[in-house]
Amino acid sequence: MFDPHVAEFFFGGHTIIVEGDTEYTAFKYIISKNLEKYRNIHIVRARSKATIVSLCKILNHFGNGYSVLHDTDVPFLENGHKNSAWAHNASILAVVKASPFQNVRHLSSLPNFEAAYFGQLKVSGSKPYNALVQIQNDPVFFQKVEEVLQSLINQRDELTLGCISWTNEDELLNFVLPLQQVGATIQDGD
């Protein structure tokens, strides 16, 4: 019922909760290239925005410092329907703000990991594999993703282009709506 890998966040140093396999794959690759530098970093793959909320609640309860990275997504799908993933943004922000500790960092990829750091609005095939190939083959992409990882670890103010920190839903909409208007939408199931 409980992923044993997730339970390691009680013992794994600084925990970084990521939304899915793409972020997990990219960060684990970067960590593998400098194990000493990242030896106390534990990447937890939530597998959904709803699960991010649950994991943050657990960490808030135990007083563990952590960081969160998830996609902003967009409010509406290409077909005009509301994007169900959008509603989870507010829930994640609320649980992060509910942390009684100051050692929590919340960042979002605008509107998703692939677009934010690789400039790819649509990815065919496996997104985690695509991310791995991008950072293996292009030092610029490797550096962008490593800077995001550093921002999550060090909780510093400097953010990589494509990565945002936001404090309320109106602010998030101001970041995302211009993207939605120029066609950075997603299709059902993406």
N, C-alpha and C positions, 0 to 999 in steps of 0.2 A: 504494500500500500504506500510505502514511502521510499523514494529513490535513495539508496544508501550513499550515493555520491553527493547528494544535497546535504545529507547529515554531516558531512565533513566540514561544513561551514562553521560548525562550533569549534573546530580545532585548526582551521586552515589559514590563519593569518587574516589578511584583508580580503573580504568577500566582495566579488563583483557579480551582481546578478544581471544576466543578459536575457533578452527575450527568446532567442532561438539558436538554431544550429549554426547559422552563418556567423554571427558574432562570436560564438563559442569557438568555432573552427579557426577563425582569423586570430583571435587573441591567444589561443593555445599554440598556434604556429609561432607567433611572435615570442611568446614565453619560451618555447623550445629553442629559440635562437640565442637566448641569454638566460639560462636557468638561474645563475647566481643573482642576477639583477632582480628577477621576479620570483625568488624562491618562497616568499611568504604571501603569494597571491593565489586566491582560489576563485576560479571562474565557475559560476553556477548557471547552467542552462535551464531557464524556467519553462521553456516550450510554449508559453502563452502569456499574454499580458495579465490575465486573471490570476495565474499562478504567481506572477511577480508580486501581486498584492499580498498573497498568503505568505510568501517567503519574507517579505519586508515586515509583516506583522510579527512573525517569529523572531526575527533579528531585533526588532524594536523591543520585544518583551525581554530578551536576554541581554540587551544593552550592547550588542555587537555593532561596531562600526561597519559600514558597507557602502557600496556604490551601486547604482542602477543605470543600465543603458537599455533603451527600447526605442522602437520606431515611433515617430509621431503619427504615421499614417496620414490619411486625408479624411475630411468629414464625409465626402460623398464618393461613391464608386462611379465608374464611367457610365453605368446605366442610369445614374441619377438617384439611386437608392442610398439611404444612409449607410455608412460604413460602421458595422458593429464594433470593429476594433477601436474606433475613435473614442467611444464612451469610456474605455478603460484608462485613457490618459488621465482623466480627472481622478479616478480611483487610485492610481499609482501616486499621483501628486499628493493626495490627501494622506495616504499611509506614510509617505516619506516625511511630510510635514508633521505627522503625529509622533515621530521619533522623539523621545525625550533627550536625545543626545545631539551634539553638534557635528558629529563625525559621519555624516551621511551626504553623499553626492548623488544628484539625480540629473542625468543627461539624456537627451533624445537625439536620434538620427533623423534628419529632415529630408524627405518624409520616410525614408527607409535606409538601411545600411548601404545597399548597392548604389542608390542615387547619391547619397551624402558623400561617400568616400571614393567611389569609382566612376561617378557620372553616368551610371546606367539606370535608366528608368524602367526598362524591362530586361529580365534575364530569362533566357530559355535554358532549360536543364536544371541541374542541381545548383542552388544558390550557394551552399557551403563550398562546394567544389570550385565554383566560379570565383568566390572570394579568395580561396587558397591559391588558385592559379594567378589571380591578379597580384597578390602580395608577394608571391614567389618570383614572379617575372618582372615586376616593375618596382624599383626602389622608391619611387615617389608614392605609390600606393602603400607600400610597406610603412613608410614614414608617417603617412596620414593616419593609418590605423594605429600605429604605435603611439602617436601623439594623443589619440583618443584614450587609449589604455592608460597613458601617463596622467591624463586629466582625471580619469576615474580613480587612480591610485593616489595621486598627490593632492587631489581636490583643489587644484589651482584654478585661477580664473581664466587663463588663456585657453581658448577652445579652438579646435581645428574647424576650418570651414566645413559646414554641413552638420556640425554638432551644436546643439543649443541647450541652454539651461533656461527654464521658464518658471514663473511663480504663480500664474493663474491661467485659466482657460482662454480668456480674452487675449492675453499675450501670446499664447500658443496659436490661436487663430490668426493673429497678425503675422506670424511666421509662415503659416501653412497656406492660407488663402491665396496669396500671390502665386504659389506653386500650383495650386489647384486650377487657377485661372489660366495658366499657361500650358496646362495639359499634363501635369505630373500626377495623374490619377492612377488608380489601380483597378484591376478587374476583379470580379468575384473570385475568391479562392486564391488570390496572389498573396 
